[in-house]
Amino acid sequence: MSNEFDEIRPYEAGEMQQAFDELINDRQFSLVLKGFVPWLPKSVRNGLLKLAFIGVKTPLDFQQRFMKPVVKWIIRKHTDGCTFNEKLLPRDKSLRYTFVSNHRDIVLDSAFLDVMLVDAGYPTTVEIGIGDNLLIYPWIKRLVRMNKAFTVRRGLSLRETMAASQLMSRYIHHAVTEKKENIWIAQREGRAKDSSDHTQDAVLKMLAMGSSATSGLPADNLRDLNIVPLTISYEFDPCDYLKAQEFQQKRDNPSFKKSRQDDLDNMKTGIFGYKGRVRYTCAAPINTWIDELSDLPKTEWFKILAERMDCEIYRGYTLYPCNYIALDELEGTNTHVDHYTKSDQERFEKYLAGQLAKIQLPNKDEAFLRERMLTMYANPLRNYLNATTHSDQESEKVTSEK
């Protein structure tokens, strides 16, 4: 591989042993491990890890040996099941994809996808983009690079951001077309705090930068990536109360910014918090319809592509009783009462009360916080209804024209 990618790429096969040795000798990583198995001496912990690492040559080996059992445990312990709908993907499982998804969890969005791809018979997992703002300690950066992560650089000047975006785009194209890897990347920088998911056209422009296509057409610049809009649906978001809390903190102090510890708390809560049912739904690859946008002016092309991808993601939502309950409460109606029962209402009310009780603020605004949390659960339904209504209108228009 060209060394131009060395600063951002995951580890390669020949680097895994050294990375592993450095990881288990890292003092902070040792403290993290001690927290999981405090009764085991350090020498025993490291000895068991070294024994388990025998035969691990590649990042995929590492995922299969170490990460898959951990993620399976998280699914069993902290969800009511995680399912995968891939029926709109081509049957040829040797194809590689760039999954562009809504963003629910910093760590688990791609980790769940890895497990489901392997369980569904696909030959490999995904390489993931992770912001360097989350790589707080050297052991975290080392661990995620062993786990097929490439680095997304944050907090740069405009000029530096352009150079970093071009480099990352070239790497993504290289990973898909040359390394034959899948890619997962979020549709936007950071999670949508209100769960209203919107693809940033800047992400799509970045993906187009690294193409070797010579036509100059935006569609050709993206075609090699075989982009798949992917919908992640959580029944319950374990970080909902942290997001609501941040909304009030920013309302009360517009200059408020999360600390590194806040980021770590979000990561821990997202991993170990209760999620209810989880569903991943793949839309058809955009290559199946991208030529429909060929007549658009270049100035509008990426914006319209982002909106179309949003519609694909919205139509893929799996909606739960809490989504319908939240929207009815916000609107003061019972429009969607057919989608939930009295028992569902009682369960959701108990859940909300428990989450709100976790918020510790000096001037806690219960009404505001509740409204923010309800909005998080209502917005996926709002977007789904808008997308399906638009789709029905388009179908009627085509039918009438015929």
C-alpha positions in Angstrom: 0.0 0.0 0.0 1.2 3.5 -0.7 2.7 5.1 2.4 0.6 8.3 1.7 -2.1 6.6 3.8 0.1 5.7 6.8 -1.3 8.4 9.0 -4.9 7.4 8.7 -5.2 3.8 7.6 -5.9 0.7 9.8 -3.0 -1.6 10.6 -1.9 -4.1 8.0 -1.3 -7.8 8.5 2.4 -7.4 9.2 1.9 -4.8 11.9 -0.6 -6.6 14.0 1.8 -8.4 16.4 3.7 -5.2 17.3 0.5 -3.3 17.8 -0.8 -6.0 20.1 2.4 -6.1 22.1 2.2 -2.3 22.5 -1.5 -2.5 23.5 -1.1 -5.0 26.3 1.9 -3.1 27.7 0.0 0.2 27.8 -0.6 1.2 31.4 -4.0 2.8 30.8 -5.2 -0.2 28.8 -4.1 -2.4 31.7 -6.2 -0.4 34.0 -9.2 -0.8 31.7 -8.8 -4.5 31.6 -8.4 -4.6 35.4 -11.8 -3.0 35.7 -13.3 -6.0 33.9 -11.5 -8.7 35.7 -10.1 -7.2 38.9 -9.5 -10.6 40.5 -6.9 -11.6 37.9 -3.3 -10.5 38.3 -1.8 -8.4 35.4 0.5 -11.3 34.4 -2.4 -13.7 34.1 -4.5 -11.2 32.1 -1.7 -10.6 29.7 -0.8 -14.3 29.5 -4.4 -15.1 28.5 -4.5 -12.4 25.9 -1.2 -13.5 24.4 -2.6 -17.1 24.2 -5.8 -15.9 22.6 -3.8 -13.9 20.0 -2.0 -16.9 18.7 -2.9 -17.3 15.0 -4.2 -13.7 14.6 -2.5 -12.3 11.5 -4.9 -9.7 10.1 -7.4 -7.1 11.4 -10.2 -9.5 10.3 -8.7 -12.3 12.3 -8.6 -9.9 15.3 -12.3 -9.0 14.8 -13.3 -12.7 14.6 -11.2 -13.8 17.6 -11.7 -10.8 20.0 -14.4 -8.4 18.9 -17.2 -10.7 17.6 -17.6 -12.5 20.9 -17.7 -9.1 22.7 -20.3 -7.6 20.3 -22.4 -10.8 20.5 -22.3 -10.5 24.3 -23.4 -6.8 24.1 -26.3 -7.9 21.8 -27.4 -10.6 24.2 -27.0 -8.4 27.4 -28.0 -5.0 26.3 -30.6 -5.4 23.5 -33.7 -7.4 22.8 -32.2 -8.7 19.6 -30.4 -7.2 16.6 -31.6 -8.1 13.1 -30.4 -7.4 9.5 -32.5 -6.8 6.4 -30.3 -7.1 3.3 -33.0 -8.2 0.8 -32.4 -5.2 -1.5 -28.6 -6.0 -1.9 -27.5 -8.0 -4.9 -27.2 -11.7 -4.3 -23.5 -11.7 -5.2 -21.9 -11.6 -1.8 -18.4 -11.1 -3.2 -19.4 -7.4 -4.0 -18.0 -4.7 -1.8 -20.0 -1.7 -0.5 -19.7 1.7 1.1 -22.4 1.8 3.7 -23.5 5.4 4.5 -25.8 5.3 7.5 -27.6 7.4 10.1 -25.6 7.5 13.3 -26.9 6.1 16.6 -23.8 5.0 18.5 -20.2 6.0 18.3 -18.8 2.5 18.7 -21.6 0.0 18.0 -23.0 1.3 14.6 -20.2 -0.4 12.7 -19.6 -3.2 15.3 -23.1 -4.5 15.0 -22.9 -4.3 11.2 -19.6 -6.3 11.2 -21.3 -9.2 13.1 -24.4 -9.2 10.9 -22.4 -9.2 7.7 -20.4 -12.2 8.8 -23.4 -14.0 10.1 -25.2 -13.4 6.8 -22.4 -15.0 4.9 -20.4 -12.0 3.6 -16.6 -12.7 3.4 -15.5 -9.6 5.3 -16.6 -6.8 7.6 -16.2 -3.0 7.2 -13.5 -0.5 7.6 -14.8 2.4 9.6 -14.2 6.1 9.8 -13.7 7.4 13.4 -13.0 11.0 14.4 -9.6 11.6 16.0 -11.4 13.6 18.7 -12.5 10.2 20.1 -8.9 8.8 20.1 -8.2 10.3 23.4 -5.6 7.9 24.5 -2.9 6.0 22.5 -4.4 2.7 23.5 -7.8 3.7 22.0 -6.1 4.7 18.7 -4.1 1.4 18.6 -7.2 -0.7 19.4 -9.4 0.8 16.7 -6.7 0.6 14.1 -6.4 -3.1 14.9 -10.2 -3.2 14.4 -10.1 -1.9 10.8 -10.6 1.8 11.6 -9.2 4.7 9.6 -8.9 8.1 11.1 -11.1 11.1 10.3 -9.3 14.3 11.3 -11.3 16.9 13.1 -10.8 20.5 14.2 -8.7 21.6 11.3 -8.4 24.9 9.4 -10.3 25.2 6.1 -7.2 24.5 4.1 -6.2 21.5 6.3 -9.7 20.1 6.1 -9.6 20.1 2.3 -6.3 18.3 2.2 -7.5 15.8 4.9 -10.7 15.2 3.0 -8.9 14.5 -0.3 -6.6 12.1 1.4 -9.4 10.2 3.2 -11.4 10.0 0.0 -8.4 8.6 -1.9 -8.0 6.0 0.8 -11.7 5.0 0.8 -11.6 4.5 -3.0 -8.4 2.5 -2.6 -9.9 0.4 0.2 -13.0 -0.5 -1.9 -11.4 -1.0 -5.3 -7.9 -2.3 -4.5 -8.1 -3.8 -1.0 -11.6 -5.1 -1.6 -12.9 -3.9 1.7 -16.3 -2.7 2.7 -16.5 0.8 4.2 -18.9 2.2 6.9 -19.2 5.9 7.3 -21.8 8.1 9.0 -24.0 10.3 6.9 -22.9 13.4 8.9 -20.2 14.5 11.4 -21.4 13.5 14.8 -24.8 12.1 15.8 -28.1 13.9 15.2 -28.9 14.9 18.8 -32.6 15.1 18.0 -32.6 11.8 15.9 -33.6 13.7 12.8 -31.2 12.2 10.4 -29.9 14.2 7.4 -27.1 13.3 5.1 -24.5 16.2 4.8 -23.8 16.8 1.1 -20.2 17.6 2.3 -19.8 13.9 3.1 -20.8 12.9 -0.4 -18.5 15.5 -1.9 -15.7 14.1 0.1 -16.4 10.6 -1.1 -16.3 11.9 -4.7 -12.9 13.6 -4.4 -10.7 10.5 -4.5 -12.1 9.0 -7.7 -9.9 8.1 -10.7 -12.9 8.7 -13.1 -12.0 11.0 -15.9 -15.5 12.0 -17.1 -15.8 14.8 -14.4 -19.4 13.6 -13.8 -20.3 13.4 -10.1 -22.1 10.1 -10.6 -19.0 8.5 -12.1 -16.9 9.8 -9.2 -19.1 7.8 -6.8 -19.9 4.7 -8.8 -16.9 2.7 -7.8 -17.8 3.0 -4.1 -21.1 1.1 -4.6 -22.8 3.2 -1.9 -25.6 1.7 0.1 -27.9 3.9 2.3 -28.2 2.0 5.6 -30.8 2.6 8.2 -30.1 1.9 11.9 -33.2 1.7 14.1 -33.0 1.6 17.9 -36.1 1.1 20.0 -34.5 2.9 22.9 -31.4 5.2 22.8 -29.4 4.7 26.0 -27.8 8.2 25.4 -31.1 10.0 25.1 -30.9 11.6 28.5 -27.3 12.7 27.9 -28.4 14.4 24.7 -31.3 16.0 26.4 -29.0 17.2 29.2 -26.6 18.7 26.6 -29.6 20.5 24.9 -30.3 22.3 28.2 -26.7 23.0 28.9 -26.3 24.7 25.5 -29.6 26.5 26.0 -28.5 27.9 29.3 -24.9 28.5 28.2 -24.5 28.9 24.4 -20.7 28.5 24.7 -21.0 25.1 26.5 -18.8 22.4 25.0 -18.5 18.8 26.1 -15.3 17.6 27.7 -13.3 14.6 26.8 -14.7 12.9 29.8 -18.2 13.6 28.5 -17.3 11.9 25.2 -16.0 8.8 27.2 -19.2 8.8 29.2 -21.3 8.8 26.0 -19.3 6.0 24.6 -19.7 3.9 27.8 -23.4 4.6 28.1 -24.0 3.8 24.4 -22.2 0.5 24.7 -23.6 -0.8 28.0 -27.0 0.9 28.0 -30.3 -0.8 27.2 -31.4 -0.4 23.5 -34.4 -2.6 23.2 -34.8 -4.0 19.6 -32.2 -3.0 17.0 -32.7 -3.3 13.3 -30.4 -2.7 10.3 -32.0 -2.2 6.9 -30.1 -1.8 3.6 -31.6 0.1 0.8 -30.7 -0.7 -2.8 -27.2 0.6 -3.9 -27.5 4.1 -5.3 -25.9 2.8 -8.5 -29.3 1.3 -9.3 -30.8 4.8 -9.6 -28.0 7.4 -9.6 -28.3 8.0 -13.4 -31.8 9.4 -12.8 -30.1 12.5 -11.5 -28.0 13.0 -14.6 -30.0 16.1 -15.9 -29.5 18.0 -12.7 -27.2 21.1 -12.6 -23.8 20.3 -11.0 -24.5 23.0 -8.4 -27.5 21.1 -7.1 -26.4 17.5 -7.8 -25.0 16.6 -4.4 -27.8 18.3 -2.5 -30.4 16.4 -4.4 -28.4 13.1 -4.0 -28.3 13.7 -0.2 -32.0 14.3 -0.1 -32.7 11.1 -2.1 -30.4 9.1 0.2 -32.3 10.6 3.2 -35.6 9.3 1.8 -34.0 5.8 1.3 -32.8 5.9 4.9 -36.2 7.1 6.2 -38.1 4.5 4.4 -35.9 1.9 6.0 -36.8 2.8 9.6 -38.2 0.2 11.8 -40.8 2.0 13.9 -41.6 1.0 17.5 -44.5 1.8 19.8 -42.5 4.5 21.5 -42.1 6.4 18.2 -45.9 6.6 17.8 -46.5 7.4 21.4 -44.0 10.2 21.4 -45.4 11.9 18.3 -49.0 11.7 19.6 -48.0 13.2 22.9 -46.1 16.1 21.3 -49.0 16.8 18.9 -51.7 16.3 21.6 -53.5 13.7 19.5 -54.2 10.0 19.3 -53.6 9.8 15.6 -51.4 6.8 15.8 -53.1 5.0 18.7 -53.5 1.9 16.5 -49.8 1.3 16.7 -49.5 1.0 20.5 -51.3 -0.3 23.5 -52.0 0.9 27.0 -49.2 -1.4 28.2 -46.8 0.2 25.6 -47.7 3.7 27.0 -47.0 2.6 30.6 -43.7 1.0 29.6 -42.5 4.1 27.7 -43.6 6.4 30.5 -41.7 4.4 33.1 -38.7 4.4 30.7 -38.8 8.2 30.3 -39.1 8.8 34.0 -36.1 6.6 34.7 -34.0 8.3 32.0 -34.9 11.8 33.2 -34.1 10.9 36.8 -30.5 10.3 35.6 -30.0 13.9 34.7 -28.3 15.9 37.4 -28.4 19.6 36.6 -28.5 22.5 39.1 -31.5 24.1 37.3 -33.1 21.0 35.9 -35.9 22.0 33.5 -38.1 18.8 33.5 -40.6 20.0 30.9 -37.9 21.1 28.5 -35.9 17.8 29.0 -39.0 15.7 28.5 -39.9 17.6 25.3 -36.4 17.0 24.0 -36.5 13.3 24.6 -40.0 12.9 23.1 -38.7 14.8 20.0 -35.9 12.3 19.7 -38.4 9.4 19.5 -40.9 11.3 17.3 -38.5 12.5 14.6 -37.8 9.1 13.0 -41.6 8.6 12.5 -42.0 12.2 11.2 -39.3 11.6 8.6 -40.7 8.2 7.7 -44.1 9.7 7.1 -42.7 12.5 5.0 -40.6 10.1 2.9 -43.4 7.6 2.3 -45.9 10.4 1.5 -43.4 11.9 -1.0 -42.9 8.4 -2.5 -46.6 7.8 -2.9 -47.0 11.2 -4.6 -44.2 10.5 -7.0 -45.8 7.1 -7.9 -49.1 8.8 -8.5 -47.5 11.4 -10.7 -45.8 8.7 -12.8 -49.0 6.7 -13.1 -51.0 9.8 -14.2 -48.4 10.7 -16.8 -48.6 7.3 -18.3 
